[in-house]
Amino acid sequence: MFGDNLRILSQKYASISDLSRRLGINRTQLNRYLSGESFPRPDVLDRICTFFGVDARILLEPVDSLAHSTQVLNSPFLAEFLGSAALGIPEETFPSGFYRFSRRSFTDDSRFVVGLVYVFRDGELTYVRGYEAKEAMQQQGLPSDARAREFRGYVTRQEEGISLIISRHDAMTCSFNYLSRVSSFENNFWSGYVTRTMRETVTATRVTRMVYEHLGRDSAAVLAAARGSGFRTADELLPFHKLLLQIDTPFR
């Protein structure tokens, strides 16, 4: 059963060599798993399950039954409504690589947050990963270690752009982000808005404009952006970011 399931899961990858590199498993050993000649150690099984988004029942149950219970977006109920929008997003629509983003702070509307995220492909899916600014976490009385600050999410297509669903560890907080491409010299800017999941209050903002600037994998540009991350005043924003944020115009 494990070999059959693994063969089904591996079909969307270009080759066994490609899959073995992604999994970090020797190709010969992976072929033995595929043929049913051997079973992985617990740590290797965990790596395989995490990679494919399934659990240890892959050893005993058909993978189709696992997909229905563990892959929410691709479940029969949602696949045609949400699942298909997350698959095969073209690079030209939203390229992989690093992005610098700017938005108004949710907790202090006189300041702005500038940060970095990394967008990458894994098979047909597009993911995003980044870290909250330490100062922003500390201001809210939250832990500021790397684990607490890390957020991850996935990208889906929208009619006139893309959306990102992003969460911190254990879904402690979540945000919905909508972006559409804007005209620029290098065609590398997206603008839109971000909302966060929280109760309505009279002092905190729940939705604000946001700008993404694609930096690609240019190490010099990425390091410069990293050094400029954190809380910034309006005067410290990059001119085109400031223009797209329309900081003097109320959000509607």
N, C-alpha and C positions, 0 to 999 in steps of 0.2 A: 504493500500500500504506500509506504513512504517513497519508494522509487517511482511509482506511478504518479503520485502527487507532485514530486519534484520535477518530473518531466513536463507535466502540465504547466506548472508555474514558470518553468524556464523557457517556454515557447516564445515569449515576446522579446527575448534577448537575441542579439545577432549571432552569437556562437557560445559554445560551452567555455571557450577561452575567455570571452568577454565576461560571462557570468562568474567564472572562477576568480577573475581579478576583482570584480565588484564584491564578492563574498569574502575574499581573502583566504580561499581554500585551494589547495593544490588541485590542478586539473585531473590528475590521475585518481586522486581520492574522490573528487566530485563525480567522476564517471562511475566509480564503484557504488556511490550512493544511488546514482540514477539507475544503475542496473540491478539494484537490490542485493548486491554482494556484501555490503556492510552498512552499519548504522553509525551516525555521528556520536561523538562524546556529548555529554550534556551541554558544555559550553559552546560547542560548534552548533548543536541543535538550536540553542537559544539565538545564536547569531543568524542562522537561516530563518528562523521564525520571525525575528525582528525585521529582517530584510524584506520578507514577503508579506508581512502584516498578518500572520496567522499564529496559531499556538501549537502546543505539543500534540494536539489531537491529529496533526498531520501524519503521525506514525500509524494511526489506526483508522481514521475516517476519511472518506473521499473529500478532496479539496473543495469541491463545489459546495458542500454543506458547510465548510468552514468559512468560505467567502461570504455566505449569506449572513452569518452571525457576527463576523469580525470586521468586514469592510462595509461600513455604513453607507457611504456614497454609492457604492456599486451593488448594493442590495437590490433585489428585484423591484422593491417598492420605489426606490429613488434613482436607479441607474439612468433612466431616460430624462430625469428632471435636473439632477445635480451631478451625477457621476460622469456623464459624457463631457460636461463642460470643463472638467479638470484634466482631461486626457489630451495629449498631443498638442499642447499650446505651442505654436511656431516660435522659433527664436526671434524672427523679425517682429513678432507681436510684442514680446516681452523678453529681451535677451538675458541669458545667464550672466553672472558676474556680480561685482559689488555695486551697490547703489548708495549715494548719500541722500538722506532725507531731511526735510525741515518741516516743522509744524509748530503751532503755538502750544505752550505748555498747558496741560489740563488743570494743573494746580495753581499756576501763577500766570494770569493772562498778560502780564507785562513782560514776560520772557518767552523765549522760543527754545525748542529742543532740536538739536542737530545730531544726527547719528548715522550709523552704517548698517546695512543689511547685506546678506549674501544670498543670491538667488541661484539655484542649480536644478538640473534635471536628473531624475533617476527613472530610467525607463520612460514611460509616457507621462509621468507626473512631474510637476514643477513645484519646488519647495522654497521656502524662505527661512532664514535664520539670522538672529541678531541678539544684541544685549542692550537692556535699558541702561541709561546713564546712571552712574553711581549716585550722583547728587540728587537725581529725581527720586530714587528709591529711599535715600536717607531722609529727604524732605518729608516723605510720607510715613516715616517711622518703620520702614521695611528693611529686611536684611539686604546687604549690598554685595554679597559674595557672588561669584560667577554663576552658580547654579540658580540662585534666586533671580538674577537679572536676565537669564537667557530666555528668549522666546523663539518659537518655531511656528510655521504655518504652511499653508498650501495656496496655490494660485488657481483661479478658475476664470474662464472667459465670460465676458458680459457683452451685451449688444454693441456698445461703443467703447469698450475698454476691457479692463480686467479687475478682478477683486481678489483680495487676500484675506483669508481667515487666519488670525494669529492668536496664539495663546502662550501663557507662561506655563511652567511645570504644573502638572496636575490640574490644568484648566482653572487655575486660581483667578486669572483675569483673561478676558478675551476681547479682541477688537475686530471690527469689520472695516476693511479699507477698500475704497474704490478709486481707480486711477484711469485716466485716459491720456493718450499721447498729445503733446502740444507742439506746435511748430517752433523749431529752434535751428540754429546753424548746423549743429551736428545731429539733430533729430534724436536727442538723448534725454529728453525731459518728459515726465508724466506728472499731471496734477490731478487733484481730486480732494477727497476728505477721508477722515478716519473717525470712527465712533467707538466708544468703549462701553463695556457692560457694567453699569453701576446704577444705583438709585438716583433719582433726581434730587439735587440739592440746590440751594440758592447761591452757593459759593463756588462750586466746581463745574467745569465744562465737560460735556459728554460728546461733543462733536466739533471738529475744527478742520480747516483746510490743511492739505498736506502736499508736498512736492517731492518727487523722486528724480534723482539725476543719475543716469547710468555711467559708472566709471570703468566698467569692464574689469579687466585684471591688470590694469596699469599699476604696478606696485608703488610708484612714486605718488600718483594721484590718490591711491587708497590710503597710504600712510599719512599724507597731508590731510585728508578728510578725517582720519582717525584722530589726529592731533587737534582738529577743530571741533570734535564732538563734545556734546554736553549742553548746558544752558547757555543761551546767547541773548543779547539784547537785539532789538530791531535793527539798530545801526550796524551790528556785527554780522547780520545775514548777508550771504552773497547776493549781489544786485538782482540777478534773474530769479532767484528763490524768493526774494522779497516781493518782486513784482507779481509773481504767480500766486503768492499767498494773499495778496490784496489785503494787507493787514489793517487798512483803515476802512474796509467795507464789511458790514455785518454779514455773517454766513447765513444763507437761505437754503 
